[in-house]
Each structure stands twice: as C-alpha cells, then as structure tokens.
Amino acid sequence: MRQSSVRGDGPRRRRPDAKDLGWDDSLYEEQGNGAAGAGRTGAADAADAPAPDAPVPDAPAPDAAVPGITGAPVGGGTPVTGGTPVAGGTPVAGGGVAATPPVITGGVSGPPGITGGVAGPATGSGSGTVPAPATPAAATSATATKDAADPAAPPADPADPAAPGVPDGTEPTAKGTRRARKPRSKGRRVLRWSAITLAVLIVGTAGAGYWYYQHLNGNLRKDALDLGSGGLEKPEPNAFGQTPLNILLLGSDGRNSEKNIELGGARQDADRKPLADVQMLLHVSADRSNMSVISIPRDTRVTIPKCTDPDDGKVYPQTTAAINTSLQHGGPGCTVATWKELTGIYIDHFMMVDFAGVVDMADAIGGVPVCVDKNIYSHDKKGHGSGLKLTAGTHSVKGVQALQWLRTRYGFEDNTDIGRAKAQHMYMNSMVRELKAGTKLTDPMKLRDLAEAATKALTVDEGLGSVKKLYDLGGDLQRVPTERITMVTMPWQYAAGGEYVVPKPGDAEQTFSLVRNDTALDGKDTKKKKPAPDPKPTTAKDKLDVIVQNGTNSTVRGPVSGRANVIQDRLVSLGYTGASTDSRLTSQADTTITYPAKEGRGDALALAQALGLPKDAVKESSAATRLRLVIGNDWRRGTAFPKPPAEKKEADKAPESADALNGEDKKACMKVNPAYTF
C-alpha cells in the first residue's frame, strides 16, 4: 500500500539518525517527541531540563551541548565569520531534534575577555555561519522562517526507491503516464540524500544557534555607563569618518559569593561594597592601527564627582578619595565619571570582572606564560600576599594561579600597586600574543567554554550589552598588531605623608593629552608621512562663517559662564564679523577648531593663529559643515590662549615616568622583592 504524502496521514519514513550519518551517537542523542517550534529566546533554567523520556521543551537545555554547529542565518539572520558551538538542536515536527554535525572550525585571533575577540571563517557544510563567541563571546541572530519546510518530512524524491508513489524502475512522464527508466546509481541516491539532509540541518540548527545567542546574552550583567553630569561628548570623527574607541576595564574585589570569598579571602568583607582595585583605560586609535592602555594605581587620590545610584536613587556627593572607592558610589558608572573628570577622555564603554570571573576565564583560555627573575612566594607572617609561588623563569599560569599573579602586590618590585600594574600588563600582553598565535582555542569545546565563562564573568554597560556588540568590539581589537600595543601606568608621585599617590604634574597630563588627541603612546605616529605644506586662507575674514561654543562645563569646577560670547566678541574685533555663538554648553578638555573634510584648513589655521592656538588644535572632521571653535577647559579665562611654559616641548610619546611596555616584548620578566623569595 502506498504511503500518503499528506502530512499526518499515515506512517512516515524514519529520519536518518546519527548512526546513519556516521556520527558519534553519544554526541547527538535523540530526545523524546514534542511540539515543533523554533529556539526560545533566553537562558534555560536548569530545573527545566527534561528527563530522558520527557517531551522535548521549546529549546534544549544547556547540558545538551554539542561541540559544534553549522547553520545558515534563516529568516533575516545576519551572517558573520566564526563558529559557535551551540547547545542541542531544534525540535522538529513529528518528534525528535534536528541533528547537528561537528563540522565547525574557526580561526581565533585577538585577546579574550576584556582584551580581544575572534576572527576567521567557519568551515563545513552549509551556506551560512554562526559566529564564534570569544573575548568576549559573540553569536549571530538567526531565526527559522515560519514557512520553512518541515525537516521531518522532506519532499518525495524520484531518485529514492522509498519515495511514495514511485515504484522501482519507473518515473512519471509529463502526461502522468509511466515508462521504464534506467535505474539510478547508488552514488547518485547518496548524493541526493546528502543534499536533503543538509537542508534539514541548516533549517534545524538555525533555531538552536539563535537560542544559544540569547542564552549568552542572558549571561551578561548590565549597568549604567556614566553616573556623573560632566557633559563630556564623544570626539568628532576624523576626515575618514573614524573615531577612537575608549573602554574602561575594571577588576572588582567584591566578596558577594562563596566562590569570591574563597578566592579573595577576608570573609569579614562579605557585606562590603566592592572596590575597583584594577582600573585600566584601553584606547584604540581611530584608524585601529594602535592601542594604548593606561593603568592607574588603586590608591590614587582624585576628585570623585557627584553620582546617583540608578538602583536605589541614593545621591553620593562630590568628594576626594582613593579612586578605587568610586565603585562604591553607585556602581561602575561612577568610576567612569571619575575617569572622565580626571583625564578629559570620553569613555565609550566599560567592562568589569570579579575574582571568580578571572579564574573561569583564565581556565577557559588554557594558560598564559609569565616570567619572574627569582623564586617568589607572595606570603608573609602577617598574612600579606596573594599566595603566588613560582620558581625563577617562565611558567604558564591559569585558573587560581592566574588570579594570584594579577593580584600580587607583596612580592613584586617595591610591594606596591605600581609593581602589580606592571605584572598585569605583562600578563595581558602575553595573553594577546598567545591568542593571536591561534594555538589556544582551535577546539570548538574550548571556544564554547570561553564564551560561557566570558559572558558569565562580565558586567558591561548597556551599550555593550549583547554578544553581537562584544563580537564587533573584538573585531576592532584584533586588528591592532601586537607591536603597536603600549601599556603604561599613569605617571604618579607620593602625596604628603606618603600614604597615597596623586597624578604627577605635567607627565600625567601629557599622557592623557596624547590619548585625547589620538596620538600613540609608542611615539611611532611621528614616523607617518609628513603632511603637505599648510594651505593659505581661501575666504575673507568678514565672510567666514565661524560658530563659537562654550566647552568649559566641568562636574568638579563647574562651567565658566559666557565664554562663547567673550571669544566671539574677540573674533569680531579681529575682523571675523561673521562669527556667531552656539548656546549649548558642552565639556571638552582641549580647545579645538574643526573644519569640513577636504576644505577650509587654510581658514582654520589662520583663525587659530589669530587666537594664539597651536596647530594641533585644528582638526578635520567628516561631520563638520562649517568652522566650529569649542572653548575647552584649558582656556577658562582671558581672550588670548594661554602660552605653554617655555621649557615644555610638544609630546609625541608617553613620558619615561609612564614605564611603557610594548606588546611584543617577550623578554619582560617581573622583578621579585628580596623579602618574598625562597
């Protein structure tokens, strides 16, 4: 009797299982019957995991993970490179779950977690890819279309002897009659079956990829970016429409879980609000050719601006204290506000990780080589120290040992945060080199582990609160060559009494100014092609359209009222009678003149000369439509721009006091304090 081709009207052919396809059954276990549906959006609760014989839920539980997946973005999904191991498969009509073959591979480059990303195509069957989440992780949104063919009921195939209504040795003619035909070869039948199976897998795994993407999104914790009110705005794009990227990386010492207490000790601090003991500002240049990282000692005394906790509305007044306490004033958004006020640098995003997160991510990475010049044991009779114990030479550290390395103060150099910051720089540089070499995460399961660890470990701002955005960020970071990565510590000096440190006058501001002006700290930007001679003005002064804006807003010092009007009057007296003002108040550290791309530079330079501004205050911008003069916090009084001290030279790299470390320095080795050796 013929089987009916109508869905649900009689028995159906069995879908090929893992054995039929030659895969390992232990990786692709068939689940019970359940209703058809696409992957659900959200992390699955462990309590929802089905029993072995229970009906299949809308999406597989995380424990049903498989080592890899290929899939095409279906129904409007966006393809990106990489490969993502996903959990389980997608339920299909008639029971069972679409099998997912272990066929992905993915190139990995760039630092993980807070410093990197993934790149490289996934290979294998299928016309699309699901991204490989790493450093931090990422995946693409790919949803199955409503009208997609039922994977459990592929269309009848005349080449298949089991196809309904087609006896062996015959095929239908155009008029419906039958005639004898030459039997198809077994090879052609297998080829056709492969095509059908591939189509089933592509449709079936798309939903699972989307589910896993949502699962990773659910792991991320999010918080407000900026709790201050300084008004610092994002820099104008350059002539090519590019803007630099600034990310504040924070390490929290919170003991808010048993694991964090176990790793960090000090159980008595379990109820204390966490401190931001690790703070690094990561700056990626607008053209993505170089990266600069500035650490700041945790005990640096700074002005913490007024912040309001977004959770309970508590207002923390402006105060002067150690910068690590800023995290207690409403969360990481107050630390961001403090950095912006201190440096004048706009911050696009933040990432924060705690003790447990560092350990989990270090385990997922699989070991990072570090070096000490002597045996070290970071422990003394008073209980000081991280517990790090290594013999002289190079060691690969991971897990708890990696956390110990990053936390060690007693045992490195002078037993202060300065030595600890240098050790953190060495670790990060080494980690970047390892990941760029592509030797750590070629295993899809390791990629999955890192994706889970990174997303569970991180707290990020709302603007970075998805794995897709983290993936894009990783792409920006991995473009930077390691030899153009420079890590420094903010130049500092001891305050009176020596109990804490403060920014070193001159040197600290020089470092911040280089970053504000998107100049690499390694000094190599000066080797770029010399610019063409300065053009001459093309517009008469009285015909020039100039907008003047007050940029002296400051959370700490407050704005200088009327600055735009004062400078506009000065311009009129100099013959720029077309000058007008923009009444909007903004915040900017440096006074700048921006002009439209490819035109107006000669006029902008003449305007700068008339006011006594340096040439580097003149900037080309693709967003500018006319000349715009913004009066920054470096010109809060008077009508003539303040002249720099005679001995001050234009800086082209970080000062010596910043103790710069290059990303390609493979010989760097931490100096061990003699009191902590064995």
C-alpha positions in Angstrom: 0.0 0.0 0.0 1.3 3.4 -0.9 2.2 5.8 1.9 0.3 9.0 1.8 2.4 12.1 1.0 0.0 14.2 3.0 1.5 15.3 6.4 0.0 13.4 9.3 -1.9 10.9 7.2 -0.1 7.7 7.9 3.3 6.5 8.8 6.3 8.4 7.7 9.8 7.4 6.8 12.3 7.5 9.6 14.7 10.4 9.5 18.3 9.3 9.3 19.9 9.3 12.8 23.4 9.8 13.9 24.4 6.2 13.1 23.1 6.5 9.5 25.2 9.6 9.0 28.3 8.1 10.6 28.4 10.4 13.6 29.0 9.6 17.3 25.7 8.8 18.9 27.0 9.9 22.3 27.1 13.5 20.9 23.7 13.6 19.3 21.2 11.8 21.5 17.7 11.7 20.2 15.2 13.3 22.5 11.5 12.5 23.0 8.6 13.7 21.0 7.5 17.3 21.3 5.7 20.1 19.5 7.5 21.8 16.7 9.0 25.3 17.4 11.9 27.5 17.0 14.5 28.1 19.7 13.3 30.2 22.6 14.9 33.4 23.5 16.5 33.2 26.9 18.7 31.1 29.1 17.2 27.8 30.1 16.7 27.2 33.7 18.4 24.0 34.9 15.2 23.0 36.6 13.5 22.9 33.2 15.9 20.2 31.8 13.8 17.2 30.6 14.0 13.7 31.9 15.3 11.2 29.4 11.8 10.2 28.3 10.1 13.5 28.9 8.7 15.6 26.0 11.2 17.9 24.4 10.8 21.6 25.5 10.8 24.5 23.2 14.6 24.7 23.3 17.3 22.3 24.6 18.8 22.7 28.0 22.5 23.9 28.2 23.6 20.4 29.3 22.7 19.0 25.9 25.7 20.9 24.4 27.4 19.6 21.3 30.9 20.5 20.2 30.0 22.4 17.1 27.4 23.5 14.6 26.9 24.9 11.2 23.9 26.8 10.2 22.7 29.4 7.8 21.0 32.6 9.0 17.4 32.0 8.1 14.6 34.5 8.0 16.7 37.6 8.1 19.6 36.5 10.2 22.9 38.3 9.8 25.9 36.1 8.8 29.3 36.8 10.5 32.5 34.9 10.5 33.5 32.4 13.1 31.9 29.3 14.5 29.8 28.8 17.6 29.2 25.6 19.5 25.6 25.5 20.4 23.5 23.6 22.8 21.4 20.8 21.4 19.3 21.2 18.3 15.9 22.5 17.2 12.7 20.5 17.8 11.0 19.4 14.6 7.5 18.4 13.9 6.7 14.8 14.5 9.2 14.4 17.4 13.0 14.4 17.7 15.5 17.1 17.4 17.4 18.1 14.2 20.9 16.6 14.5 23.9 18.9 14.4 27.1 17.7 13.0 30.5 18.6 14.5 31.9 20.4 11.4 32.9 23.8 12.5 36.3 25.2 12.8 37.1 28.8 13.5 40.3 30.9 13.4 40.9 32.8 16.7 42.8 36.0 16.9 42.8 38.8 19.4 42.7 38.8 23.2 39.9 37.1 25.1 37.6 38.5 27.6 38.5 42.2 28.3 41.1 42.3 25.5 40.1 40.7 22.4 37.9 38.8 20.0 37.6 36.2 17.4 38.0 36.2 13.7 38.1 33.7 10.9 35.6 31.8 8.8 33.8 28.7 10.0 34.2 25.8 7.6 31.9 22.9 6.8 28.6 22.2 5.1 26.1 24.9 4.7 25.7 28.3 3.1 26.0 30.4 6.3 27.8 30.6 9.6 27.1 31.3 13.2 29.8 33.4 14.9 32.3 32.1 17.4 31.8 33.9 20.7 35.1 34.7 22.4 36.8 37.6 24.2 34.1 38.3 24.9 31.9 35.9 23.1 29.6 36.6 20.2 26.9 34.8 18.1 24.5 35.9 15.4 20.8 36.1 15.4 19.4 33.6 13.0 15.8 32.6 13.2 14.0 29.9 11.3 11.3 31.2 8.9 7.7 30.5 9.6 7.2 28.8 6.3 10.4 26.7 6.3 9.9 23.1 5.1 9.3 20.5 7.7 12.7 18.8 8.3 10.9 15.6 9.4 9.1 15.3 6.1 11.4 16.0 3.2 9.8 16.2 -0.2 9.4 13.0 -2.2 12.4 12.2 -4.3 12.0 10.3 -7.5 15.6 9.1 -7.2 14.8 7.4 -3.9 13.3 3.8 -4.1 11.4 4.5 -0.9 9.7 7.7 -2.2 5.9 7.4 -2.1 4.1 6.7 -5.3 7.2 5.9 -7.3 7.8 2.2 -8.0 11.3 0.9 -8.7 12.5 1.3 -12.2 9.9 3.9 -13.3 9.5 7.7 -13.2 6.5 9.8 -14.1 6.2 11.4 -17.5 4.9 14.9 -18.2 1.5 13.5 -19.0 1.2 11.3 -15.9 2.0 8.0 -17.7 4.8 5.8 -16.6 7.5 4.2 -18.5 10.6 2.1 -17.7 13.7 4.1 -16.8 17.3 3.3 -16.2 17.9 2.7 -12.5 19.7 5.5 -10.7 23.1 4.6 -9.3 23.6 4.2 -5.6 26.1 7.0 -5.7 23.5 9.5 -7.1 21.0 8.4 -4.4 23.5 9.1 -1.7 24.3 12.4 -3.2 20.6 13.4 -3.3 20.1 12.2 0.3 23.1 14.3 1.4 21.5 17.4 -0.2 18.2 16.7 1.7 20.0 16.0 4.9 22.0 19.2 4.6 18.8 21.2 4.0 17.3 19.7 7.1 20.3 20.5 9.2 20.6 24.1 8.0 16.9 24.8 8.9 17.1 22.8 12.1 20.2 24.3 13.6 19.4 27.9 12.9 16.9 28.0 15.7 19.4 26.4 18.1 22.0 29.0 17.1 19.5 31.7 17.9 18.7 30.1 21.2 22.4 29.9 22.2 22.9 33.5 21.2 20.1 34.5 23.5 21.5 32.2 26.2 24.8 34.0 26.1 23.0 37.4 26.1 21.2 36.3 29.3 24.6 35.6 31.0 25.7 39.2 30.7 25.1 41.7 33.5 24.5 45.3 32.6 24.8 48.6 34.3 24.6 52.3 33.6 27.6 53.8 31.7 28.0 57.2 33.3 26.5 58.4 36.6 28.1 61.9 36.5 26.9 65.0 34.8 30.0 66.5 33.3 28.7 66.5 29.7 31.8 65.3 28.0 30.9 64.4 24.5 32.3 61.9 22.0 35.0 63.3 19.8 34.1 64.3 16.2 35.0 61.8 13.6 38.2 62.4 11.6 38.3 63.1 7.9 37.5 59.4 7.1 34.6 59.2 9.5 36.5 57.2 12.1 36.5 57.8 15.8 38.8 56.3 18.5 37.4 53.8 21.0 37.9 54.1 24.8 37.0 51.2 27.1 37.5 51.3 30.9 38.4 47.8 32.2 37.6 47.2 35.9 38.5 44.5 38.3 36.2 44.2 41.3 37.3 42.8 44.7 33.7 42.0 45.7 33.1 39.1 48.1 29.5 38.8 47.1 29.6 35.0 46.6 31.1 32.0 48.4 33.5 31.5 45.4 34.6 35.1 45.6 35.2 34.8 49.4 37.1 31.6 48.9 39.3 33.2 46.2 39.7 36.7 47.8 39.7 35.8 51.5 38.5 38.4 54.0 35.1 36.8 54.8 34.5 39.8 57.1 34.2 41.9 53.9 31.4 39.9 52.5 28.8 42.7 53.1 31.1 45.5 52.0 30.5 47.2 48.7 33.2 46.1 46.2 36.2 48.3 45.3 37.6 48.7 41.8 41.2 47.6 42.6 42.1 47.2 38.9 41.5 50.1 36.6 42.8 50.3 33.0 41.7 52.6 30.2 42.1 50.9 26.8 42.3 53.3 23.9 42.1 52.0 20.3 43.1 54.6 17.7 40.5 55.9 15.2 42.2 54.0 12.3 42.7 50.9 14.5 46.4 50.9 13.9 47.5 51.1 17.5 46.3 50.6 21.1 47.3 52.3 24.3 46.4 51.1 27.8 46.7 53.3 30.9 46.6 51.8 34.4 46.1 53.9 37.5 47.2 52.9 41.0 44.2 52.0 43.1 45.2 54.4 45.9 45.4 57.4 43.7 43.7 60.3 45.4 41.3 62.0 43.0 38.1 64.0 42.9 35.1 61.7 42.7 32.2 63.7 41.2 28.6 63.6 42.5 26.9 60.3 41.5 23.4 58.9 41.8 22.9 55.2 42.3 20.5 54.1 39.5 19.1 51.2 41.6 18.0 53.0 44.8 18.3 56.7 43.9 20.9 57.4 46.6 23.0 60.5 45.9 26.7 60.4 46.7 28.1 63.9 47.0 31.3 65.0 45.4 34.4 64.0 47.4 38.1 63.5 47.3 39.2 59.9 48.0 41.1 56.9 46.6 39.9 56.2 43.0 39.1 52.5 43.8 36.3 53.7 46.2 34.4 55.3 43.3 32.8 51.9 42.6 31.0 52.2 45.9 29.3 55.4 44.8 26.6 53.8 42.8 28.5 51.3 40.6 30.9 51.3 37.7 29.2 54.3 36.1 30.7 56.5 38.9 34.1 55.1 38.2 33.6 56.1 34.5 32.5 59.6 35.6 35.6 59.9 37.8 38.0 58.9 34.9 36.3 61.3 32.5 36.7 64.2 35.0 40.3 63.2 35.8 41.5 62.7 32.2 39.2 64.6 29.9 38.9 61.5 27.8 35.5 60.4 26.6 34.7 56.8 27.5 32.6 54.7 25.2 32.2 51.5 27.3 33.2 49.7 30.4 33.8 46.0 31.3 34.0 44.8 34.9 35.0 41.3 36.2 35.3 39.8 39.7 37.6 37.2 41.2 35.6 34.2 40.1 35.3 35.6 36.6 39.0 36.0 36.2 39.6 32.4 37.3 36.9 31.0 35.0 38.2 32.9 32.0 41.8 32.0 32.7 40.8 28.4 32.9 38.9 28.7 29.6 41.9 30.3 27.9 44.2 27.5 29.0 47.3 29.1 30.4 49.3 32.3 29.8 53.2 32.3 30.1 54.6 34.8 32.6 58.2 35.3 34.0 59.8 36.0 37.3 63.5 36.8 37.7 63.8 34.9 41.1 61.8 32.4 43.1 58.7 34.1 44.6 56.3 33.3 47.4 53.8 36.1 47.9 53.1 35.4 51.6 54.4 36.6 54.9 53.9 36.0 58.7 51.3 38.8 58.8 49.2 37.1 56.1 50.1 39.6 53.4 50.3 38.3 49.9 48.3 36.6 47.1 49.8 33.1 47.7 51.6 33.1 44.3 54.5 30.6 44.4 56.8 30.2 41.4 60.4 29.3 40.8 62.6 31.6 38.7 61.9 31.6 35.0 58.8 31.3 32.7 55.6 29.5 33.8 52.2 29.1 32.2 49.6 30.2 34.7 45.8 29.7 34.6 42.8 29.5 37.0 43.6 30.4 40.6 47.3 30.9 39.8 46.5 33.4 37.1 44.3 35.3 39.7 47.2 35.2 42.1 49.5 36.7 39.5 47.1 39.5 38.7 46.6 40.3 42.4 50.2 40.1 43.6 51.5 43.2 45.3 53.6 41.8 48.1 56.5 40.2 46.2 56.8 42.3 43.0 59.3 45.2 42.9 58.6 47.6 45.9 55.4 45.8 47.1 53.1 48.5 45.8 50.4 48.8 43.2 53.0 50.0 40.8 54.6 46.6 40.5 51.2 44.9 40.4 50.2 47.1 37.5 53.3 46.1 35.6 52.6 42.4 36.3 49.1 42.9 34.9 50.5 44.5 31.8 52.9 41.5 31.2 50.0 39.1 31.6 47.7 40.9 29.2 50.5 41.3 26.6 51.4 37.6 26.8 47.7 36.6 26.6 47.3 38.7 23.4 50.3 37.1 21.8 49.1 33.6 22.7 45.6 34.2 21.3 46.9 35.9 18.1 49.2 32.9 17.5 46.0 30.8 17.3 47.4 28.0 19.4 44.9 28.1 22.3 41.3 27.9 21.1 41.2 25.8 18.0 39.0 23.3 19.8 35.2 24.2 19.5 34.6 23.0 23.0 37.2 25.4 24.4 35.5 28.2 22.4 32.2 27.3 24.0 33.8 27.2 27.4 35.3 30.7 26.9 32.0 32.0 25.6 30.2 30.8 28.7 33.0 32.0 31.0 33.3 35.4 29.5 29.6 36.2 29.4 29.0 35.0 32.9 32.0 36.9 34.2 31.4 40.3 32.7 29.4 43.3 33.8 29.1 45.7 30.9 27.4 49.0 30.1 24.0 48.9 28.3 25.6 50.0 25.0 27.8 46.9 25.1 25.1 44.5 26.4 25.0 41.9 23.7 27.3 39.3 22.4 27.0 40.7 18.9 28.3 44.0 20.1 31.1 42.3 22.0 31.9 40.4 18.9 32.1 43.6 16.9 34.3 45.1 19.6 36.6 42.0 19.5 36.9 42.5 15.7 38.2 46.1 16.3 40.7 44.9 19.0 42.1 42.0 17.0 43.0 44.4 14.1 45.7 46.0 16.2 49.2 44.5 15.7 50.8 43.4 19.0 53.9 45.5 18.2 51.6 48.6 18.3 50.2 47.9 21.8 51.6 50.1 24.5 50.8 49.7 28.2 51.7 52.3 30.7 51.0 53.3 34.3 49.8 56.9 34.9 52.7 59.0 36.0 52.4 59.5 39.7 54.1 60.8 42.8 53.6 60.3 46.6 51.4 62.9 48.3 52.5 64.5 51.6 52.9 61.7 54.2 53.3 59.0 51.6 50.0 57.3 52.4 48.7 57.6 48.9 49.7 58.8 45.4 48.5 61.6 43.1 48.9 62.2 39.3 52.4 63.6 38.6 52.1 67.2 37.4 53.0 67.6 33.8 53.7 63.9 33.0 50.2 62.7 33.8 48.5 65.4 31.8 50.9 64.7 28.9 49.8 61.1 28.8 46.1 62.0 29.0 46.6 64.6 26.3 48.2 62.1 23.9 45.2 59.8 24.2 42.7 62.7 23.9 44.4 63.7 20.6 44.6 60.1 19.4 48.4 60.0 19.4 50.0 56.6 20.0 52.0 56.4 23.3 54.8 54.4 21.5 55.9 57.5 19.5 55.6 55.8 16.2 52.9 58.1 14.9 55.7 60.7 14.2 57.0 58.4 11.5 53.9 58.7 9.5 54.1 60.5 6.1 54.7 64.2 6.6 51.7 66.4 5.8 51.6 68.7 2.9 52.5 72.4 3.4 49.9 74.5 5.2 47.3 75.9 2.7 46.5 79.6 2.5 43.1 81.0 3.6 40.5 81.0 0.9 37.8 83.1 2.5 38.0 86.7 3.7 37.7 87.2 7.4 34.4 89.1 7.3 32.9 86.4 5.1 33.9 83.5 7.2 31.2 81.6 9.0 32.5 80.6 12.5 30.5 79.1 15.3 31.8 79.6 18.8 30.7 77.2 21.6 31.4 77.1 25.4 33.0 73.8 26.3 34.1 74.7 29.9 31.5 72.5 31.6 33.0 70.5 34.4 31.5 68.4 37.2 34.2 69.5 39.6 34.9 73.1 38.7 31.6 74.0 37.0 31.3 75.9 33.8 32.6 79.4 33.1 29.5 81.4 32.1 29.6 83.5 29.0 32.9 82.1 27.5 31.4 81.7 24.0 30.3 85.4 23.9 33.6 86.6 25.2 35.6 84.9 22.5 33.0 85.8 19.8 33.5 89.5 20.7 37.2 89.0 20.4 36.9 87.4 17.0 34.7 90.3 15.8 37.4 92.8 17.0 39.9 90.8 14.9 37.8 91.2 11.7 35.8 87.9 11.9 32.5 89.7 11.8 30.6 86.6 10.7 31.3 84.8 14.0 28.3 83.7 16.0 27.6 81.5 19.1 26.1 78.2 19.9 24.3 78.5 23.2 24.6 74.8 24.0 27.0 74.1 26.9 29.4 71.2 26.5 32.5 69.8 28.1 35.9 69.5 26.5 39.4 69.3 27.9 41.1 70.9 24.9 40.2 73.9 22.8 39.6 72.8 19.2 38.8 74.2 15.8 37.1 71.7 13.5 36.6 72.2 9.8 34.8 70.3 7.0 36.7 67.5 5.3 38.8 68.4 2.3 38.2 72.2 2.6 38.7 75.0 5.0 42.0 74.0 6.6 43.7 77.3 5.5 40.9 79.3 7.0 41.0 77.2 10.2 44.8 77.6 10.6 44.5 81.4 10.1 41.8 81.5 12.8 44.0 79.5 15.2 46.9 81.8 14.6 44.8 84.9 15.3 43.8 83.5 18.7 47.2 82.1 19.6 46.1 78.4 19.4 48.6 75.7 18.4 48.3 73.9 15.1 47.3 70.6 16.7 44.1 72.4 17.9 42.9 72.4 14.2 41.2 69.1 13.3 39.5 68.0 10.1 36.1 66.2 10.6 33.8 64.4 8.3 30.8 65.6 10.5 31.7 69.3 10.3 29.7 71.6 8.0 31.4 74.9 9.0 34.2 76.1 11.2 33.5 75.4 14.8 35.6 76.8 17.7 35.0 75.0 21.1 36.5 76.8 24.1 37.8 74.0 26.3 38.8 73.8 30.0 42.3 74.7 29.0 41.1 78.2 28.3 38.8 79.2 31.1 39.7 82.9 31.2 41.0 85.7 29.1 40.9 86.4 25.3 44.3 85.1 24.4 45.0 81.4 24.6 47.5 80.6 27.4 51.0 80.1 26.2 52.7 76.8 27.4 55.8 77.1 29.6 58.9 77.8 27.5 60.6 74.6 28.6 57.6 72.4 27.6 58.1 70.6 24.3 55.4 69.1 22.1 55.0 65.4 23.2 54.9 62.6 20.7 55.0 59.7 23.1 54.5 58.6 26.7 56.9 60.2 29.2 59.6 58.0 30.8 57.7 58.1 34.1 54.9 56.1 32.5 57.1 53.0 32.4 55.8 51.8 29.0 55.7 48.2 28.0 55.4 47.1 24.3 53.0 44.3 23.4 55.8 42.4 21.6 58.3 42.4 24.5 58.7 38.7 25.0 61.7 39.1 27.3 59.8 41.1 30.0 60.2 39.5 33.5 58.9 40.7 36.8 61.5 41.6 39.4 60.9 39.8 42.7 61.2 41.7 46.0 64.1 40.0 48.0 61.8 39.7 51.1 59.5 37.4 49.2 61.8 34.9 47.6 62.8 31.4 48.7 
